[in-house]
Amino acid sequence: MRSAATDVDRDFAKVYGIINADDSVTSTVDSFQIKVDKEKAALSGVAVGQVAKLLHDYVSGFNIGTVHADDSREPINLTVRLPRSQRQTPEQILSIRITNMMGKQVPLSAIATVERATQDKPIYDRDQHPVVMVGGELLKSSPVYAVLALDKMLDGKMLSNGVTFKTGNLGFSEAQPDDLVGYHLLWGGEMRLTLDVFRDLGSAFIIALVFIYLMLVGYYKSFMMPLIVMGAIPLTLVGVFPGHWITQQAFTATSMIGVIALAGVVVRNSLLLIDFIIDYRKQGYALEQAVIEAGAVRFRPIMLTALAIILGSAIMITDPVFGGLAVSLIFGTFASTVLTLVVIPLMYYLWERRLEKTA
């Protein structure tokens, strides 16, 4: 896995916009291991545990108390240990003397030796599965583009060490690692968080639409009329996505929150139009005249509502977090308002004409 991480690092570096590509594999570092000869230590009257404590106290140090300084908020630990110049070479360590059970000083070199060895690398795991983490940062664009490009490059790829990767974890539910017979590259970090957030927000959006529909069914006592009223909701997307492209804003979780919020706002505009048409028809106006009058009379309150949302949201458009929310509200409201004044009355007109012909 550590060897494969090097190949994955190189693929990360090939993707435009990725910087600081790195992995969790530490550098190879030399270390010194002190091996105590138990037989010699026993003959010298020294316990092995004494050697471990001695080295810890001399090299790492030990605390003898704390001191309270006037310019410090917390107590300062007092640590005693050998100066750095006296604990840098194996010879200096072996010259340390240890007191045996008879009270005599025994040099550490008489019972122990120092061997050079490679320091063990840490083993990381997640949910009891051994892992090596590879990551990077993006300069400007959303991580989704880099992840999709890397997923295409790495899925099923044969690496230089003979390892074949299988990628995953880009669905709306987290994938379980398959590390019993192979190697599995699972995407995580910001990408996994983004998928989880959009999954939850998408579910919330669907639930909101269901509740809006049920409320409108109870209000109009019709199953078709709520669909006409809710026809303004998809019209918001006509402005949301071009708005993000124009402002160079990534479609983030706050953008999705803006889309959900717009669902209630644009339905209100449709209600103003449909209720006015129904009221005019009760007064004896013809269908075509009632539809035209509704668009003309309700134009001002609908536009004032839209302008209030647009101007109120404009202050957030440069915010790095809530900029997506502002873009969704501004451009979604504008597009939906303009189209609602035409599309919703037209849909109602066509539906009523169809009912009249079948009656």
TAJO-V967574 format. One record per pair of residues at least 24 apart in sequence whose ideal C-beta (glycine too) atoms are under 10 Angstrom apart, sorted by the first residue. I is the first residue (numbers start at 1). J is the second residue. D is the distance in whole Angstrom. If there is no record, write none. Layout:
BEGIN
{{I | J | D} {I | J | D}}
END
This chain:
BEGIN
{{1 | 25 | 9} {1 | 123 | 10} {1 | 124 | 10} {1 | 130 | 7} {1 | 131 | 8} {1 | 132 | 4} {1 | 161 | 10} {1 | 163 | 8} {1 | 179 | 9} {1 | 183 | 7} {2 | 26 | 9} {2 | 121 | 7} {2 | 123 | 10} {2 | 132 | 6} {2 | 161 | 10} {3 | 132 | 9} {3 | 159 | 8} {3 | 160 | 8} {3 | 161 | 4} {3 | 162 | 9} {3 | 163 | 8} {4 | 132 | 8} {4 | 134 | 9} {4 | 154 | 10} {4 | 157 | 10} {4 | 159 | 5} {4 | 160 | 9} {4 | 161 | 6} {4 | 162 | 9} {4 | 163 | 5} {4 | 164 | 10} {4 | 165 | 7} {4 | 183 | 7} {4 | 185 | 9} {5 | 132 | 5} {5 | 133 | 8} {5 | 134 | 5} {5 | 159 | 10} {6 | 132 | 10} {6 | 134 | 9} {6 | 159 | 9} {6 | 160 | 8} {6 | 161 | 9} {7 | 134 | 10} {7 | 154 | 9} {7 | 157 | 8} {7 | 158 | 10} {7 | 159 | 4} {7 | 160 | 6} {7 | 161 | 7} {7 | 163 | 8} {7 | 165 | 9} {8 | 132 | 9} {8 | 134 | 5} {8 | 150 | 8} {8 | 153 | 10} {8 | 154 | 7} {8 | 157 | 9} {8 | 159 | 8} {8 | 165 | 8} {8 | 185 | 7} {9 | 134 | 6} {9 | 135 | 10} {9 | 136 | 9} {10 | 159 | 10} {10 | 160 | 9} {11 | 134 | 9} {11 | 149 | 9} {11 | 150 | 6} {11 | 153 | 5} {11 | 154 | 6} {11 | 157 | 8} {11 | 159 | 9} {11 | 165 | 10} {12 | 134 | 7} {12 | 135 | 8} {12 | 136 | 5} {12 | 146 | 8} {12 | 150 | 7} {12 | 153 | 9} {12 | 154 | 10} {13 | 136 | 8} {14 | 149 | 9} {14 | 150 | 9} {14 | 153 | 7} {15 | 136 | 8} {15 | 138 | 9} {15 | 145 | 9} {15 | 146 | 5} {15 | 147 | 9} {15 | 148 | 10} {15 | 149 | 5} {15 | 150 | 6} {15 | 153 | 8} {16 | 138 | 10} {16 | 139 | 9} {16 | 141 | 9} {16 | 145 | 9} {16 | 146 | 8} {16 | 149 | 9} {17 | 136 | 9} {17 | 137 | 9} {17 | 138 | 5} {17 | 139 | 5} {17 | 140 | 7} {17 | 141 | 5} {17 | 142 | 10} {17 | 143 | 10} {17 | 145 | 8} {17 | 146 | 6} {17 | 149 | 10} {18 | 135 | 10} {18 | 136 | 4} {18 | 137 | 7} {18 | 138 | 6} {18 | 139 | 8} {18 | 141 | 10} {18 | 143 | 9} {18 | 146 | 6} {18 | 149 | 9} {18 | 150 | 9} {19 | 136 | 7} {19 | 137 | 5} {19 | 138 | 8} {19 | 139 | 6} {20 | 135 | 8} {20 | 136 | 6} {20 | 137 | 5} {20 | 138 | 10} {21 | 134 | 7} {21 | 135 | 7} {21 | 136 | 4} {21 | 137 | 8} {22 | 133 | 9} {22 | 134 | 8} {22 | 135 | 7} {22 | 136 | 7} {22 | 137 | 10} {23 | 132 | 6} {23 | 133 | 6} {23 | 134 | 4} {23 | 135 | 8} {23 | 136 | 10} {24 | 121 | 9} {24 | 122 | 8} {24 | 124 | 6} {24 | 131 | 8} {24 | 132 | 6} {24 | 133 | 4} {24 | 134 | 8} {24 | 135 | 9} {25 | 121 | 7} {25 | 122 | 9} {25 | 124 | 10} {25 | 132 | 6} {25 | 133 | 9} {25 | 134 | 9} {26 | 119 | 8} {26 | 120 | 10} {26 | 121 | 5} {26 | 122 | 6} {27 | 119 | 9} {27 | 121 | 9} {28 | 118 | 6} {28 | 119 | 8} {28 | 121 | 8} {29 | 118 | 7} {29 | 119 | 5} {29 | 120 | 10} {29 | 121 | 9} {30 | 116 | 6} {30 | 117 | 7} {30 | 118 | 6} {30 | 119 | 7} {31 | 115 | 10} {31 | 116 | 8} {31 | 117 | 6} {31 | 118 | 7} {31 | 119 | 4} {31 | 120 | 8} {32 | 89 | 9} {32 | 90 | 6} {32 | 93 | 8} {32 | 114 | 5} {32 | 115 | 7} {32 | 116 | 6} {32 | 117 | 7} {32 | 119 | 10} {33 | 113 | 9} {33 | 114 | 7} {33 | 115 | 5} {33 | 116 | 8} {33 | 117 | 5} {33 | 119 | 10} {34 | 90 | 8} {34 | 93 | 7} {34 | 94 | 8} {34 | 108 | 8} {34 | 112 | 5} {34 | 113 | 7} {34 | 114 | 6} {34 | 115 | 8} {35 | 111 | 10} {35 | 112 | 6} {35 | 113 | 5} {35 | 114 | 8} {35 | 115 | 6} {36 | 108 | 9} {36 | 111 | 6} {36 | 112 | 5} {36 | 113 | 8} {37 | 110 | 9} {37 | 111 | 6} {37 | 112 | 7} {37 | 113 | 7} {38 | 111 | 9} {39 | 111 | 9} {40 | 106 | 10} {40 | 110 | 7} {40 | 111 | 4} {40 | 112 | 8} {41 | 98 | 9} {41 | 100 | 9} {41 | 106 | 9} {41 | 110 | 9} {41 | 111 | 4} {41 | 112 | 8} {42 | 111 | 9} {43 | 100 | 10} {43 | 110 | 10} {43 | 111 | 9} {44 | 98 | 9} {44 | 100 | 6} {44 | 101 | 9} {44 | 102 | 9} {44 | 104 | 8} {44 | 106 | 5} {44 | 107 | 10} {44 | 110 | 6} {44 | 111 | 6} {45 | 98 | 10} {45 | 99 | 9} {45 | 100 | 4} {45 | 101 | 4} {45 | 102 | 6} {45 | 103 | 9} {45 | 104 | 8} {45 | 106 | 8} {46 | 98 | 6} {46 | 99 | 8} {46 | 100 | 5} {46 | 101 | 8} {46 | 104 | 10} {46 | 106 | 6} {46 | 108 | 9} {46 | 110 | 9} {46 | 111 | 6} {46 | 112 | 9} {47 | 98 | 10} {47 | 100 | 9} {47 | 101 | 8} {48 | 111 | 9} {48 | 112 | 9} {50 | 98 | 6} {50 | 99 | 8} {50 | 100 | 8} {50 | 101 | 9} {50 | 106 | 10} {51 | 96 | 10} {51 | 98 | 7} {51 | 108 | 7} {51 | 111 | 7} {51 | 112 | 6} {53 | 98 | 9} {54 | 93 | 10} {54 | 96 | 7} {54 | 97 | 9} {54 | 98 | 5} {54 | 99 | 9} {54 | 108 | 8} {55 | 87 | 9} {55 | 93 | 7} {55 | 96 | 8} {55 | 98 | 10} {55 | 108 | 8} {55 | 112 | 9} {56 | 81 | 9} {57 | 81 | 7} {57 | 82 | 9} {58 | 82 | 5} {58 | 86 | 9} {58 | 87 | 7} {58 | 92 | 10} {58 | 93 | 8} {58 | 96 | 6} {58 | 98 | 10} {58 | 108 | 10} {59 | 84 | 10} {59 | 86 | 10} {59 | 87 | 5} {59 | 93 | 8} {59 | 96 | 9} {60 | 87 | 10} {89 | 114 | 9} {90 | 114 | 4} {90 | 115 | 9} {90 | 116 | 8} {126 | 177 | 8} {126 | 186 | 9} {126 | 188 | 9} {127 | 176 | 9} {127 | 177 | 8} {128 | 177 | 10} {129 | 176 | 9} {129 | 177 | 5} {129 | 178 | 10} {129 | 179 | 6} {129 | 180 | 10} {129 | 184 | 9} {129 | 186 | 9} {130 | 177 | 9} {130 | 179 | 7} {131 | 177 | 8} {131 | 179 | 9} {131 | 184 | 10} {131 | 186 | 9} {131 | 188 | 9} {132 | 183 | 10} {132 | 185 | 10} {133 | 188 | 8} {133 | 189 | 9} {134 | 185 | 8} {135 | 188 | 9} {135 | 189 | 6} {135 | 190 | 9} {136 | 189 | 10} {137 | 190 | 10} {138 | 190 | 9} {140 | 248 | 9} {140 | 250 | 9} {141 | 248 | 10} {141 | 250 | 7} {142 | 190 | 9} {142 | 191 | 10} {142 | 194 | 8} {142 | 249 | 10} {142 | 250 | 4} {142 | 251 | 8} {142 | 252 | 8} {143 | 187 | 9} {143 | 189 | 8} {143 | 190 | 5} {143 | 191 | 5} {143 | 193 | 10} {143 | 194 | 7} {143 | 250 | 9} {144 | 170 | 9} {144 | 190 | 9} {144 | 191 | 7} {144 | 194 | 7} {144 | 195 | 9} {144 | 250 | 9} {144 | 251 | 9} {145 | 250 | 10} {146 | 191 | 9} {147 | 187 | 6} {147 | 189 | 9} {147 | 190 | 9} {147 | 191 | 5} {147 | 192 | 10} {147 | 194 | 9} {147 | 195 | 10} {148 | 187 | 10} {148 | 191 | 9} {150 | 185 | 9} {150 | 187 | 8} {150 | 191 | 10} {151 | 185 | 8} {151 | 187 | 7} {151 | 191 | 10} {154 | 185 | 6} {154 | 187 | 10} {155 | 185 | 8} {157 | 185 | 9} {159 | 183 | 9} {169 | 195 | 8} {170 | 195 | 7} {171 | 195 | 8} {171 | 199 | 9} {172 | 196 | 8} {172 | 198 | 8} {172 | 199 | 4} {172 | 200 | 9} {172 | 202 | 8} {172 | 203 | 9} {173 | 199 | 8} {193 | 253 | 9} {194 | 250 | 10} {194 | 252 | 8} {194 | 253 | 7} {196 | 253 | 10} {197 | 252 | 9} {197 | 253 | 5} {197 | 254 | 10} {197 | 256 | 8} {197 | 257 | 10} {198 | 251 | 9} {198 | 252 | 9} {198 | 253 | 7} {198 | 255 | 10} {198 | 256 | 6} {200 | 253 | 9} {200 | 256 | 10} {201 | 253 | 6} {201 | 254 | 10} {201 | 255 | 10} {201 | 256 | 4} {201 | 257 | 7} {201 | 259 | 9} {201 | 260 | 7} {202 | 256 | 8} {202 | 259 | 10} {202 | 260 | 9} {204 | 256 | 9} {204 | 257 | 9} {204 | 260 | 6} {205 | 233 | 10} {205 | 256 | 7} {205 | 257 | 10} {205 | 259 | 7} {205 | 260 | 5} {205 | 263 | 7} {207 | 260 | 10} {208 | 233 | 10} {208 | 260 | 6} {208 | 261 | 10} {208 | 263 | 6} {208 | 264 | 8} {209 | 233 | 7} {209 | 260 | 9} {209 | 263 | 7} {209 | 267 | 10} {212 | 263 | 7} {212 | 264 | 7} {212 | 267 | 6} {213 | 267 | 10} {215 | 267 | 9} {216 | 267 | 8} {216 | 270 | 9} {216 | 271 | 8} {216 | 274 | 10} {219 | 271 | 9} {219 | 275 | 9} {220 | 271 | 10} {220 | 274 | 8} {220 | 275 | 10} {220 | 278 | 9} {224 | 351 | 7} {224 | 355 | 9} {225 | 274 | 7} {225 | 278 | 9} {225 | 348 | 8} {225 | 351 | 8} {226 | 267 | 9} {226 | 270 | 10} {226 | 274 | 10} {227 | 347 | 9} {227 | 351 | 9} {228 | 270 | 8} {228 | 273 | 10} {228 | 274 | 7} {228 | 343 | 10} {228 | 344 | 7} {228 | 345 | 10} {228 | 346 | 10} {228 | 347 | 5} {228 | 348 | 5} {228 | 350 | 9} {228 | 351 | 6} {228 | 352 | 10} {229 | 266 | 9} {229 | 267 | 6} {229 | 268 | 10} {229 | 269 | 9} {229 | 270 | 4} {229 | 271 | 6} {229 | 273 | 9} {229 | 274 | 6} {229 | 275 | 10} {229 | 344 | 7} {229 | 347 | 9} {229 | 348 | 9} {230 | 263 | 8} {230 | 266 | 9} {230 | 267 | 6} {230 | 270 | 7} {230 | 344 | 10} {231 | 266 | 9} {231 | 267 | 10} {231 | 270 | 7} {231 | 339 | 9} {231 | 340 | 8} {231 | 343 | 6} {231 | 344 | 6} {231 | 346 | 10} {231 | 347 | 6} {231 | 348 | 9} {232 | 262 | 9} {232 | 263 | 9} {232 | 265 | 9} {232 | 266 | 4} {232 | 267 | 6} {232 | 268 | 9} {232 | 269 | 6} {232 | 270 | 5} {232 | 271 | 10} {232 | 273 | 9} {232 | 336 | 6} {232 | 337 | 9} {232 | 339 | 8} {232 | 340 | 5} {232 | 341 | 10} {232 | 343 | 7} {232 | 344 | 6} {232 | 347 | 10} {233 | 259 | 9} {233 | 262 | 7} {233 | 263 | 5} {233 | 264 | 9} {233 | 265 | 10} {233 | 266 | 6} {233 | 267 | 7} {233 | 270 | 9} {233 | 332 | 10} {233 | 336 | 8} {233 | 340 | 10} {234 | 263 | 10} {234 | 266 | 9} {234 | 336 | 9} {234 | 339 | 10} {234 | 343 | 10} {235 | 262 | 10} {235 | 266 | 7} {235 | 270 | 10} {235 | 332 | 9} {235 | 335 | 6} {235 | 336 | 5} {235 | 337 | 9} {235 | 338 | 9} {235 | 339 | 5} {235 | 340 | 6} {235 | 342 | 10} {235 | 343 | 6} {235 | 344 | 9} {236 | 261 | 10} {236 | 262 | 5} {236 | 263 | 8} {236 | 265 | 9} {236 | 266 | 6} {236 | 328 | 8} {236 | 329 | 9} {236 | 331 | 9} {236 | 332 | 4} {236 | 333 | 8} {236 | 334 | 10} {236 | 335 | 7} {236 | 336 | 5} {236 | 337 | 10} {236 | 339 | 9} {236 | 340 | 10} {237 | 262 | 9} {237 | 328 | 10} {237 | 331 | 10} {237 | 332 | 7} {237 | 335 | 8} {237 | 336 | 9} {238 | 331 | 9} {238 | 332 | 8} {238 | 334 | 10} {238 | 335 | 4} {238 | 336 | 7} {238 | 338 | 9} {238 | 339 | 7} {239 | 327 | 9} {239 | 328 | 9} {239 | 329 | 10} {239 | 330 | 8} {239 | 331 | 4} {239 | 332 | 5} {239 | 333 | 7} {239 | 334 | 6} {239 | 335 | 3} {239 | 336 | 7} {239 | 337 | 9} {239 | 338 | 9} {239 | 339 | 9} {240 | 324 | 10} {240 | 327 | 7} {240 | 328 | 5} {240 | 329 | 9} {240 | 330 | 9} {240 | 331 | 6} {240 | 332 | 5} {240 | 333 | 10} {240 | 335 | 8} {240 | 336 | 9} {241 | 327 | 10} {241 | 328 | 9} {241 | 331 | 9} {241 | 332 | 9} {241 | 335 | 10} {242 | 327 | 10} {242 | 331 | 7} {242 | 335 | 8} {243 | 317 | 10} {243 | 324 | 10} {243 | 326 | 9} {243 | 327 | 5} {243 | 328 | 7} {243 | 329 | 9} {243 | 330 | 7} {243 | 331 | 3} {243 | 332 | 7} {243 | 333 | 10} {243 | 334 | 8} {243 | 335 | 8} {244 | 323 | 9} {244 | 324 | 7} {244 | 327 | 6} {244 | 328 | 8} {244 | 331 | 8} {245 | 327 | 10} {245 | 331 | 10} {246 | 327 | 8} {246 | 331 | 8} {247 | 317 | 7} {247 | 318 | 9} {247 | 323 | 8} {247 | 324 | 9} {247 | 326 | 9} {247 | 327 | 5} {247 | 330 | 9} {247 | 331 | 8} {248 | 323 | 10} {248 | 327 | 10} {249 | 317 | 8} {249 | 318 | 10} {249 | 320 | 10} {249 | 323 | 5} {249 | 324 | 6} {249 | 325 | 10} {249 | 326 | 9} {249 | 327 | 5} {249 | 328 | 9} {250 | 323 | 9} {250 | 324 | 7} {250 | 327 | 10} {251 | 324 | 6} {251 | 327 | 9} {251 | 328 | 8} {252 | 320 | 10} {252 | 321 | 8} {252 | 322 | 9} {252 | 323 | 8} {252 | 324 | 4} {252 | 325 | 8} {252 | 327 | 10} {252 | 328 | 10} {253 | 321 | 9} {253 | 324 | 8} {253 | 325 | 9} {254 | 316 | 9} {254 | 319 | 9} {254 | 321 | 6} {254 | 322 | 5} {254 | 323 | 8} {254 | 324 | 4} {254 | 325 | 4} {254 | 326 | 8} {254 | 327 | 9} {254 | 328 | 8} {255 | 322 | 10} {255 | 323 | 9} {255 | 324 | 3} {255 | 325 | 6} {255 | 326 | 9} {255 | 327 | 7} {255 | 328 | 5} {255 | 329 | 10} {255 | 332 | 9} {256 | 324 | 8} {256 | 325 | 9} {256 | 328 | 8} {257 | 322 | 9} {257 | 324 | 8} {257 | 325 | 6} {257 | 328 | 8} {257 | 329 | 10} {258 | 313 | 8} {258 | 316 | 10} {258 | 322 | 9} {258 | 324 | 7} {258 | 325 | 4} {258 | 326 | 7} {258 | 327 | 7} {258 | 328 | 3} {258 | 329 | 5} {258 | 330 | 9} {258 | 331 | 9} {258 | 332 | 7} {258 | 333 | 9} {259 | 324 | 10} {259 | 325 | 9} {259 | 328 | 5} {259 | 329 | 9} {259 | 332 | 7} {260 | 328 | 9} {261 | 309 | 9} {261 | 313 | 10} {261 | 325 | 8} {261 | 328 | 8} {261 | 329 | 7} {261 | 332 | 9} {261 | 333 | 10} {262 | 309 | 9} {262 | 328 | 7} {262 | 329 | 7} {262 | 331 | 10} {262 | 332 | 5} {262 | 333 | 7} {262 | 335 | 10} {262 | 336 | 7} {263 | 332 | 10} {263 | 336 | 10} {265 | 305 | 7} {265 | 306 | 8} {265 | 309 | 6} {265 | 329 | 8} {265 | 332 | 9} {265 | 333 | 7} {265 | 336 | 8} {265 | 337 | 9} {266 | 302 | 10} {266 | 305 | 10} {266 | 306 | 9} {266 | 332 | 8} {266 | 333 | 8} {266 | 335 | 10} {266 | 336 | 4} {266 | 337 | 8} {266 | 339 | 9} {266 | 340 | 6} {266 | 344 | 9} {267 | 336 | 10} {267 | 340 | 10} {268 | 302 | 9} {268 | 305 | 7} {269 | 298 | 8} {269 | 301 | 9} {269 | 302 | 5} {269 | 303 | 10} {269 | 305 | 7} {269 | 306 | 8} {269 | 333 | 9} {269 | 336 | 7} {269 | 337 | 6} {269 | 340 | 5} {269 | 341 | 8} {269 | 344 | 8} {270 | 302 | 10} {270 | 336 | 9} {270 | 340 | 6} {270 | 343 | 9} {270 | 344 | 5} {270 | 345 | 9} {270 | 347 | 9} {270 | 348 | 9} {271 | 344 | 10} {272 | 297 | 10} {272 | 298 | 5} {272 | 299 | 10} {272 | 301 | 6} {272 | 302 | 6} {272 | 305 | 9} {272 | 340 | 9} {272 | 344 | 10} {273 | 297 | 10} {273 | 298 | 6} {273 | 299 | 10} {273 | 302 | 8} {273 | 340 | 7} {273 | 341 | 8} {273 | 344 | 5} {273 | 345 | 6} {273 | 348 | 8} {274 | 298 | 10} {274 | 344 | 7} {274 | 345 | 8} {274 | 347 | 10} {274 | 348 | 6} {276 | 345 | 10} {277 | 344 | 9} {277 | 345 | 7} {277 | 348 | 6} {277 | 349 | 9} {277 | 352 | 9} {278 | 348 | 9} {281 | 352 | 9} {287 | 348 | 9} {287 | 349 | 6} {287 | 352 | 5} {287 | 353 | 7} {287 | 355 | 10} {287 | 356 | 8} {288 | 349 | 7} {288 | 352 | 10} {288 | 353 | 9} {290 | 345 | 9} {290 | 348 | 9} {290 | 349 | 9} {290 | 352 | 9} {291 | 344 | 10} {291 | 345 | 5} {291 | 346 | 8} {291 | 348 | 7} {291 | 349 | 5} {291 | 352 | 9} {292 | 345 | 8} {292 | 349 | 9} {293 | 345 | 10} {294 | 341 | 9} {294 | 344 | 9} {294 | 345 | 6} {294 | 348 | 9} {295 | 340 | 10} {295 | 341 | 5} {295 | 342 | 8} {295 | 344 | 9} {295 | 345 | 5} {295 | 346 | 10} {296 | 341 | 10} {298 | 340 | 10} {298 | 341 | 8} {298 | 345 | 9} {299 | 337 | 10} {299 | 341 | 6} {302 | 337 | 6} {302 | 338 | 10} {302 | 340 | 7} {302 | 341 | 7} {303 | 337 | 7} {303 | 338 | 9} {303 | 341 | 9} {305 | 333 | 9} {305 | 337 | 8} {306 | 330 | 10} {306 | 333 | 5} {306 | 334 | 7} {306 | 336 | 8} {306 | 337 | 4} {306 | 338 | 9} {306 | 340 | 9} {307 | 333 | 9} {307 | 334 | 9} {307 | 337 | 9} {308 | 333 | 9} {309 | 333 | 5} {309 | 334 | 9} {309 | 337 | 9} {310 | 334 | 6} {310 | 337 | 9}}
END
